[in-house]
Amino acid sequence: MPSELLSAFILLALVIDPFGNVPVVNAMLARVAARRRRLVIVRECLIATITLGFFMVFGRKVLEVMHLSQSALSIAGGVILFMIAIRMVFGYPEGIFGPVVHAEPFIVPLAIPLIAGPSAVATVMLMASRSPENIGMLAVALLATMVMTTLLLLAGARLQRRLGDHAMQAIERLMGLILTAIAVEMTLGGIRDFVGTL
């Protein structure tokens, strides 16, 4: 169980990518007062946690209603993860999810899709559908990941000043490399499951 919990935590941390989100969040909240910025970050992280928790708990029902197979979800999730990982590795001036919005964000784009994006939603749904008996452990991993994400984003301005832009980019690209391998494995797993049903 501890190894599965650690594995789930690492996967969610890589998918949500709090280090990579720090410069984007800092840019989004550049015109927001420091005290208000902290409230916005906590609020948006809470909304993202509730969103991901919903899809973790009810993901199987969503799949059944939409008549989607687990292999389709695995392949789609792998493709989305791969696209995001490529943007992380090679870097885009407008950020992973597109141009930065300078007004104070509410739900979009900070909570969704920056934190609880398509890849994170697909990942929690896939994890829950593959191991429904471990839903409690997965919920703990999600909460731990979101607490870490919230703390990193709250410390984001100081973190970026101390580490510098180059170090932040290096961390993001390293995480992108790891995420690329996970995306390929997720896609291959979906293909294996699909071939097995033929």
C-alpha positions as CSV (number, residue, x, y, z in Angstrom):
1,M,0.0,0.0,0.0
2,P,2.7,2.6,0.8
3,S,4.4,2.0,-2.5
4,E,1.1,2.3,-4.4
5,L,0.3,5.5,-2.4
6,L,3.8,7.0,-3.3
7,S,3.3,5.9,-7.0
8,A,-0.1,7.6,-7.1
9,F,1.3,10.8,-5.4
10,I,4.2,11.0,-7.8
11,L,2.0,10.5,-10.9
12,L,-0.5,13.1,-9.8
13,A,2.3,15.6,-8.9
14,L,3.8,15.1,-12.4
15,V,0.5,15.6,-14.1
16,I,-0.6,18.6,-12.1
17,D,3.0,20.0,-12.4
18,P,3.0,22.6,-9.5
19,F,6.6,23.6,-10.3
20,G,5.8,24.3,-13.9
21,N,2.6,26.2,-12.9
22,V,4.5,28.6,-10.6
23,P,5.7,31.1,-13.3
24,V,2.2,30.9,-15.0
25,V,0.3,31.6,-11.7
26,N,2.8,34.4,-10.8
27,A,2.1,36.0,-14.2
28,M,-1.7,35.6,-13.8
29,L,-1.7,37.2,-10.4
30,A,1.0,39.9,-11.0
31,R,-1.6,42.7,-10.7
32,V,-3.3,41.1,-7.6
33,A,-2.4,42.4,-4.1
34,A,-0.3,39.9,-2.1
35,R,-3.0,39.2,0.5
36,R,-5.7,38.7,-2.1
37,R,-3.3,36.6,-4.2
38,R,-3.0,34.0,-1.3
39,L,-6.8,33.8,-1.1
40,V,-7.2,33.4,-4.8
41,I,-4.6,30.5,-4.9
42,V,-6.2,28.7,-1.9
43,R,-9.7,29.1,-3.5
44,E,-8.6,27.9,-6.9
45,C,-6.7,24.9,-5.5
46,L,-9.8,24.0,-3.5
47,I,-12.0,24.2,-6.6
48,A,-9.5,22.0,-8.5
49,T,-9.4,19.5,-5.6
50,I,-13.2,19.2,-5.6
51,T,-13.3,18.8,-9.4
52,L,-10.6,16.1,-9.4
53,G,-12.3,14.4,-6.4
54,F,-15.6,14.3,-8.2
55,F,-14.1,12.7,-11.3
56,M,-12.2,10.2,-9.1
57,V,-15.3,9.1,-7.2
58,F,-17.8,9.3,-10.1
59,G,-15.5,8.7,-13.0
60,R,-16.7,5.1,-13.6
61,K,-20.3,6.3,-13.7
62,V,-19.3,9.0,-16.2
63,L,-17.6,6.4,-18.4
64,E,-20.7,4.1,-18.3
65,V,-23.1,7.0,-19.1
66,M,-20.9,8.0,-22.1
67,H,-20.3,4.4,-23.1
68,L,-16.5,4.8,-23.0
69,S,-14.2,1.9,-22.3
70,Q,-11.3,2.0,-19.9
71,S,-8.9,1.3,-22.8
72,A,-10.2,4.4,-24.7
73,L,-9.7,6.5,-21.6
74,S,-6.2,5.2,-21.1
75,I,-5.3,5.9,-24.8
76,A,-6.9,9.4,-24.7
77,G,-5.3,10.2,-21.3
78,G,-1.9,9.1,-22.6
79,V,-2.2,11.2,-25.8
80,I,-3.2,14.3,-23.7
81,L,-0.4,13.7,-21.2
82,F,2.1,13.3,-24.1
83,M,1.1,16.6,-25.7
84,I,1.5,18.4,-22.4
85,A,4.8,16.7,-21.6
86,I,6.2,17.8,-25.0
87,R,5.2,21.4,-24.2
88,M,6.9,21.0,-20.8
89,V,10.1,19.6,-22.4
90,F,10.5,22.1,-25.2
91,G,8.9,25.1,-23.5
92,Y,6.4,27.6,-24.9
93,P,6.5,31.3,-24.2
94,E,2.7,31.4,-23.6
95,G,2.9,28.5,-21.1
96,I,1.6,24.9,-21.2
97,F,-2.1,25.8,-21.5
98,G,-1.9,28.9,-23.7
99,P,-1.8,32.7,-23.2
100,V,-1.8,34.1,-19.7
101,V,-4.8,36.1,-18.6
102,H,-4.0,39.1,-16.5
103,A,-7.3,39.6,-14.8
104,E,-8.0,37.8,-11.5
105,P,-8.9,34.3,-12.4
106,F,-12.0,32.5,-11.1
107,I,-12.2,28.8,-11.9
108,V,-10.9,29.4,-15.4
109,P,-8.1,29.3,-16.3
110,L,-6.3,28.7,-12.9
111,A,-8.4,25.9,-11.3
112,I,-9.4,24.5,-14.7
113,P,-7.5,23.7,-16.9
114,L,-4.2,24.8,-15.3
115,I,-4.4,22.6,-12.2
116,A,-7.4,20.3,-12.9
117,G,-6.8,20.0,-16.6
118,P,-7.9,17.3,-19.0
119,S,-4.8,15.2,-18.2
120,A,-5.4,15.3,-14.5
121,V,-9.1,14.5,-14.9
122,A,-8.2,11.6,-17.2
123,T,-5.5,10.4,-14.8
124,V,-7.7,10.3,-11.7
125,M,-10.6,8.7,-13.6
126,L,-8.2,6.0,-14.9
127,M,-6.6,5.4,-11.5
128,A,-10.0,5.0,-9.9
129,S,-11.4,2.8,-12.7
130,R,-8.3,0.5,-12.5
131,S,-8.2,0.2,-8.7
132,P,-11.7,0.9,-7.4
133,E,-10.8,-1.0,-4.2
134,N,-8.1,1.5,-3.5
135,I,-10.2,4.6,-3.8
136,G,-9.4,5.7,-0.2
137,M,-5.7,5.5,-0.9
138,L,-6.1,7.4,-4.2
139,A,-8.1,10.1,-2.3
140,V,-5.2,10.5,0.2
141,A,-2.7,10.7,-2.7
142,L,-4.9,13.4,-4.3
143,L,-5.2,15.4,-1.1
144,A,-1.4,15.2,-0.5
145,T,-0.7,16.3,-4.0
146,M,-3.1,19.2,-3.8
147,V,-1.7,20.3,-0.4
148,M,1.8,20.3,-1.9
149,T,0.5,22.2,-5.0
150,T,-1.2,24.8,-2.8
151,L,1.9,25.4,-0.7
152,L,4.2,25.6,-3.7
153,L,1.9,28.1,-5.5
154,L,1.6,30.2,-2.3
155,A,5.4,30.3,-2.1
156,G,5.7,30.8,-5.9
157,A,6.9,34.4,-6.0
158,R,9.7,33.7,-3.5
159,L,10.5,30.4,-5.1
160,Q,10.9,32.0,-8.6
161,R,13.0,34.8,-7.2
162,R,15.4,32.5,-5.3
163,L,15.7,29.7,-7.9
164,G,15.5,32.0,-11.0
165,D,13.8,31.4,-14.2
166,H,16.4,29.0,-15.6
167,A,16.2,26.7,-12.6
168,M,12.4,26.7,-12.8
169,Q,12.5,25.8,-16.5
170,A,15.0,23.1,-15.8
171,I,12.7,21.5,-13.2
172,E,9.7,21.7,-15.5
173,R,11.6,20.1,-18.4
174,L,12.9,17.3,-16.2
175,M,9.3,16.6,-15.0
176,G,8.2,16.8,-18.7
177,L,10.7,14.0,-19.6
178,I,9.4,11.7,-16.8
179,L,5.8,12.6,-17.8
180,T,6.6,11.6,-21.4
181,A,7.5,8.1,-20.4
182,I,4.4,7.8,-18.2
183,A,2.2,9.0,-21.1
184,V,3.7,6.4,-23.5
185,E,3.2,3.7,-20.9
186,M,-0.4,4.8,-20.4
187,T,-1.1,4.7,-24.1
188,L,0.6,1.3,-24.6
189,G,-1.5,0.0,-21.6
190,G,-4.7,1.1,-23.3
191,I,-3.6,-0.4,-26.6
192,R,-2.8,-3.7,-24.9
193,D,-6.2,-3.7,-23.2
194,F,-8.0,-3.0,-26.5
195,V,-6.1,-5.7,-28.4
196,G,-6.9,-8.2,-25.6
197,T,-10.6,-7.6,-26.2
198,L,-10.4,-8.5,-29.9
